[in-house]
Each structure stands twice: as C-alpha cells, then as structure tokens.
Amino acid sequence: MSTVDGGVDFVAAPWLYPGPAAPGTGLLTRDGYHRARARAEVGASTRRPAATVDGALRAAGVGGIRDRRLVVAVGSNACPAVVARKLTAGDVDPTVPFLRATVTGMAVGHSAHVSVAGYVAATAFRRQGARTAVFASLLDRDQLACLDATEPNYTRRTVTADECVLEIDGGGRPVSFDVYVSKWGTLAPPGGPPIPLQTQEALFGTLLRDCAAFAALVGRPPHEYRSVMTELAGAADVRAALRRSFATSGWAAHSGFGD
C-alpha cells in the first residue's frame, strides 16, 4: 500500500498538472492506494464482475463492480490524489479501482481553454491508429455524478469498441467506456495536428512562441510561464479572451468525438 499524496495542489502550483498517475493497477481507498495483481479482468462487458477487483472492493466494505461505469482518465483524473480530493470534497466515498489499460484510436492533447487554476488541461481526441497508455477508473453512480460536477468544461461521452478499442492490462476488451472531452475543442496550430499532452512548461513555451493571439494577450516571454499561469488564475476576463482567441484564430480543433 502507498499513501495518497495530498500535496498535489494545482491552485498553488498549476505547473504540476496533471500530477502523478497511479503507480499501477490498484484500489484507491480512504487510507491509501493498494496495488493489485496485474491480472485485473474486465470481461466482454463492463458489467461483468472480475474476481480480483470485485473482491478487493468488497473487502474494502463497498459494493462490487457490477453497477460501476468504466471511465478512461486522460488528465488529472488518473492521479489518485486528485480523485480522492474531488470525491472527499463532494462527501462521496473515495474507494475507486484504477486499471492500467491501452486504448487504440484515441490520443490525448490539451483543451483549447485555460482552467481557473491557470493551467491548460488535457482532453481526448480521435486519432486513427494511435495507441495510448491510460488508466481507467470504475466509478459508482455517486462517484460519477461527483466527478461530472467537477468537469464543467467537459462532456462525458460514451465511446464504443467500434470507435476506439480499450484493452485492460491482464485481459478484457470492454464493449464501451466513457471519457471526458473538452467542450472547447483541442489545441492545435491552424491546419496542423493537435498538440500532444506535455508538461505545462513545454506547452506554454509553444503557445507563447507560436500562437500570436496567446502571446499578445499574455505578454510574457516563454521562460516566465509560472508567472503567466499564476496571473491567469486571477484573471477570468483574460482566460475568457484566450478561449475565444483559440476559437477565432483556428487553434481549436475538433476532437472527432461528435463535437
């Protein structure tokens, strides 16, 4: 068992986004993160119980996976500390399985907006042939509602195996899964492919160097990205202007998930 690092605070340090992902397949509980055996089956249906994960949930004193929904995390929701904080703040039990997986046909980039904490969050987009390592969480109804409420800039979409194939490490190809997709599009230079998920330092450097509208509104050199993020966190009007500028200058690409 490992403790959940409560020091992941994107308000104080937005440049740390998206935070450390889970160390491997396991179970988040109130007292820490418990690693599971590599074999964590989710069968042909997301509703089929899997002995390893289902047993761990019941041992923790909560219901099994039968009524849980599989949600692929593409940003900070892959970080147990972030999920624990969101659920605890919503007065919801934080017991959540995290499954290491690979998804084909989907990639991860950045949303075409700046968050209230000043960082540019992740989003999923369709990319034929792409294979992306991810974590998938199994959430019950209350946990799902709580997480939805923390994602006002995203739409949770159901993705079928005909669109993207999710392979759970240790076995299992679910018939469908959910993923949060940005309402504002995916950051991409006009006419170019989406910018892949990267550190905030690298992303802000790219935007300040290559996106004229971003540079004009921010007015800082690339190496001062931390100061930029801190200032953006306190400037809702500038964040809104940046979101509009991404859309009007061609920097907001479609995700391919029906947006």
C-alpha positions as CSV (number, residue, x, y, z in Angstrom):
1,M,0.0,0.0,0.0
2,S,1.1,3.6,-0.7
3,T,-0.2,6.7,0.8
4,V,-2.1,9.2,-1.4
5,D,-0.1,12.3,-1.8
6,G,-2.3,15.2,-0.6
7,G,0.3,17.7,-1.7
8,V,-0.9,17.7,-5.3
9,D,-2.4,21.3,-5.3
10,F,-2.9,22.8,-8.7
11,V,-4.2,26.0,-7.3
12,A,-0.8,26.6,-5.5
13,A,1.3,25.1,-8.3
14,P,-0.6,24.8,-11.6
15,W,2.6,23.8,-13.4
16,L,2.4,20.4,-11.7
17,Y,-0.7,19.4,-13.7
18,P,-1.7,16.7,-14.3
19,G,0.0,15.2,-11.3
20,P,1.4,11.7,-10.8
21,A,-0.7,8.9,-12.3
22,A,-1.5,5.8,-10.3
23,P,1.6,3.6,-9.9
24,G,-0.2,0.7,-11.5
25,T,-3.5,-1.2,-11.3
26,G,-4.9,-0.9,-7.8
27,L,-7.6,0.3,-5.5
28,L,-7.9,3.8,-4.0
29,T,-9.4,3.8,-0.5
30,R,-9.6,6.2,2.4
31,D,-6.3,5.0,3.8
32,G,-4.2,4.9,0.7
33,Y,-3.6,3.3,-2.7
34,H,-3.4,-0.5,-2.7
35,R,-1.7,-2.2,-5.6
36,A,-3.5,-5.1,-7.3
37,R,-2.2,-8.1,-9.2
38,A,-1.5,-7.4,-12.8
39,R,-4.4,-9.6,-13.8
40,A,-7.5,-7.4,-13.4
41,E,-10.1,-8.7,-15.7
42,V,-13.0,-6.7,-17.1
43,G,-14.7,-9.0,-19.5
44,A,-16.7,-8.5,-22.7
45,S,-19.0,-6.2,-20.8
46,T,-18.1,-3.5,-18.3
47,R,-20.8,-5.0,-16.0
48,R,-19.2,-8.5,-15.7
49,P,-17.6,-8.9,-12.3
50,A,-13.9,-9.6,-12.1
51,A,-12.8,-11.7,-9.1
52,T,-9.6,-9.7,-8.3
53,V,-11.1,-6.2,-8.4
54,D,-14.5,-7.2,-7.2
55,G,-13.1,-9.0,-4.2
56,A,-10.9,-6.0,-3.3
57,L,-13.9,-3.7,-3.4
58,R,-15.9,-6.0,-1.2
59,A,-13.0,-6.4,1.2
60,A,-13.0,-2.6,1.5
61,G,-16.6,-2.7,2.6
62,V,-18.2,-1.3,-0.6
63,G,-20.2,-2.7,-3.5
64,G,-18.6,-4.6,-6.3
65,I,-18.1,-3.5,-10.0
66,R,-21.5,-4.7,-11.3
67,D,-23.0,-1.2,-11.1
68,R,-19.9,0.8,-11.8
69,R,-19.0,2.6,-15.0
70,L,-15.6,2.4,-16.7
71,V,-14.2,5.9,-17.3
72,V,-10.9,6.5,-19.0
73,A,-8.8,9.3,-17.5
74,V,-6.8,11.5,-19.8
75,G,-5.6,14.1,-17.4
76,S,-5.5,14.6,-13.6
77,N,-8.3,12.0,-13.0
78,A,-5.5,9.4,-13.5
79,C,-3.9,10.8,-10.3
80,P,-5.3,9.1,-7.2
81,A,-4.7,12.1,-5.0
82,V,-6.8,14.3,-7.3
83,V,-9.7,11.8,-7.5
84,A,-9.6,11.3,-3.7
85,R,-9.7,15.1,-3.1
86,K,-12.7,15.5,-5.5
87,L,-14.7,12.7,-4.1
88,T,-14.0,13.6,-0.4
89,A,-14.9,17.3,-1.1
90,G,-18.2,16.0,-2.6
91,D,-18.8,13.9,0.5
92,V,-18.6,10.7,-1.6
93,D,-16.8,7.5,-0.7
94,P,-13.4,7.6,-2.5
95,T,-13.0,3.8,-3.0
96,V,-12.2,3.6,-6.7
97,P,-10.4,0.9,-8.7
98,F,-7.7,2.2,-11.2
99,L,-7.0,-0.2,-14.1
100,R,-3.9,0.3,-16.3
101,A,-5.0,0.0,-20.0
102,T,-4.3,0.9,-23.6
103,V,-6.7,2.5,-26.0
104,T,-6.4,2.3,-29.8
105,G,-7.9,5.1,-31.9
106,M,-7.6,7.8,-29.3
107,A,-4.9,10.2,-28.3
108,V,-4.5,12.9,-25.6
109,G,-3.9,16.6,-26.1
110,H,-4.9,19.8,-24.5
111,S,-8.2,21.6,-24.2
112,A,-8.5,24.9,-26.1
113,H,-9.1,26.9,-22.9
114,V,-7.2,27.8,-19.7
115,S,-8.5,26.4,-16.4
116,V,-9.4,28.6,-13.4
117,A,-6.1,27.5,-11.8
118,G,-4.1,28.8,-14.8
119,Y,-3.1,25.5,-16.4
120,V,-4.2,24.1,-19.8
121,A,-5.9,20.8,-19.1
122,A,-5.9,17.6,-21.1
123,T,-8.6,16.3,-23.4
124,A,-9.1,13.2,-25.5
125,F,-9.3,13.3,-29.3
126,R,-9.8,10.7,-32.1
127,R,-6.7,9.6,-34.0
128,Q,-6.8,6.6,-36.2
129,G,-4.1,4.0,-35.4
130,A,-2.9,5.8,-32.2
131,R,-2.2,3.6,-29.2
132,T,-2.3,5.4,-25.9
133,A,-1.5,4.2,-22.4
134,V,-4.2,5.3,-20.0
135,F,-5.8,4.5,-16.7
136,A,-9.5,3.6,-16.4
137,S,-11.5,4.0,-13.2
138,L,-14.6,2.1,-12.2
139,L,-17.0,4.6,-10.7
140,D,-20.3,4.0,-9.0
141,R,-23.3,6.3,-9.5
142,D,-22.5,8.8,-6.8
143,Q,-18.8,9.0,-7.7
144,L,-19.7,9.5,-11.4
145,A,-22.1,12.4,-10.5
146,C,-19.5,13.9,-8.3
147,L,-16.8,13.8,-10.9
148,D,-19.2,15.2,-13.6
149,A,-19.8,18.2,-11.4
150,T,-16.0,18.9,-11.3
151,E,-15.8,18.9,-15.1
152,P,-17.8,22.0,-16.2
153,N,-15.7,22.4,-19.3
154,Y,-16.1,18.8,-20.5
155,T,-18.8,16.5,-21.8
156,R,-18.6,12.9,-20.7
157,R,-19.0,10.8,-23.8
158,T,-19.6,7.1,-24.2
159,V,-17.2,5.5,-26.7
160,T,-18.0,2.1,-28.2
161,A,-15.5,-0.5,-29.3
162,D,-16.4,0.3,-32.9
163,E,-14.8,3.7,-32.4
164,C,-11.9,3.0,-30.0
165,V,-10.7,-0.2,-28.6
166,L,-9.8,-0.3,-24.9
167,E,-7.6,-3.2,-23.7
168,I,-7.3,-3.7,-19.9
169,D,-3.9,-4.9,-18.9
170,G,-4.3,-8.5,-17.8
171,G,-7.3,-9.2,-20.1
172,G,-10.5,-7.7,-21.2
173,R,-11.9,-5.5,-24.0
174,P,-15.0,-3.6,-22.8
175,V,-17.8,-3.0,-25.2
176,S,-17.8,0.6,-24.2
177,F,-16.3,3.2,-21.9
178,D,-16.7,6.9,-21.0
179,V,-14.2,9.7,-21.5
180,Y,-14.3,13.4,-20.8
181,V,-14.0,15.5,-24.0
182,S,-13.5,19.3,-23.9
183,K,-16.4,21.5,-24.9
184,W,-13.9,24.0,-26.3
185,G,-12.0,21.7,-28.8
186,T,-8.4,20.5,-28.8
187,L,-5.4,22.8,-29.1
188,A,-3.8,22.6,-32.5
189,P,-2.0,25.0,-34.7
190,P,-4.1,26.1,-37.7
191,G,-4.1,23.3,-40.3
192,G,-1.9,21.1,-38.1
193,P,-2.4,18.1,-35.8
194,P,-3.4,18.6,-32.1
195,I,-0.5,19.3,-29.7
196,P,0.1,16.1,-27.7
197,L,-0.2,16.1,-24.0
198,Q,3.0,17.6,-22.5
199,T,4.3,19.5,-19.5
200,Q,2.8,22.9,-18.8
201,E,6.3,24.4,-19.3
202,A,6.6,22.9,-22.8
203,L,3.1,23.8,-23.7
204,F,3.3,27.5,-22.6
205,G,6.6,27.8,-24.3
206,T,5.0,26.6,-27.6
207,L,1.9,28.9,-27.2
208,L,4.0,32.0,-26.3
209,R,6.3,31.4,-29.2
210,D,3.9,30.2,-31.9
211,C,0.4,31.4,-31.1
212,A,0.3,35.1,-31.8
213,A,-3.1,35.7,-30.1
214,F,-1.9,33.9,-26.9
215,A,1.3,35.9,-26.8
216,A,-0.5,39.2,-27.4
217,L,-2.9,38.6,-24.5
218,V,-0.4,37.3,-22.1
219,G,2.6,39.5,-23.0
220,R,5.3,37.5,-21.3
221,P,8.4,35.6,-22.6
222,P,8.2,31.7,-22.6
223,H,10.6,31.3,-19.6
224,E,8.1,33.1,-17.3
225,Y,5.4,30.5,-17.7
226,R,4.9,30.1,-14.0
227,S,4.2,33.7,-13.5
228,V,1.9,33.6,-16.5
229,M,-0.1,30.8,-15.0
230,T,-0.4,32.4,-11.6
231,E,-1.6,35.6,-13.2
232,L,-4.1,33.8,-15.4
233,A,-5.6,32.1,-12.4
234,G,-6.6,35.5,-11.1
235,A,-7.9,36.9,-14.4
236,A,-11.1,35.4,-15.6
237,D,-11.5,38.0,-18.3
238,V,-8.2,37.1,-19.8
239,R,-8.9,33.4,-19.7
240,A,-12.2,34.0,-21.5
241,A,-10.4,36.1,-24.1
242,L,-7.9,33.4,-24.6
243,R,-10.6,30.8,-25.1
244,R,-12.3,33.0,-27.7
245,S,-9.0,33.7,-29.4
246,F,-8.2,30.0,-29.8
247,A,-11.6,29.5,-31.5
248,T,-11.3,32.5,-33.8
249,S,-7.7,32.1,-34.8
250,G,-8.0,28.4,-35.7
251,W,-6.3,26.9,-32.7
252,A,-9.3,24.9,-31.5
253,A,-9.6,21.7,-33.5
254,H,-12.5,19.2,-33.4
255,S,-12.0,16.2,-31.1
256,G,-13.6,13.7,-33.6
257,F,-16.0,12.6,-30.9
258,G,-19.0,14.3,-32.4
259,D,-18.2,17.9,-31.3
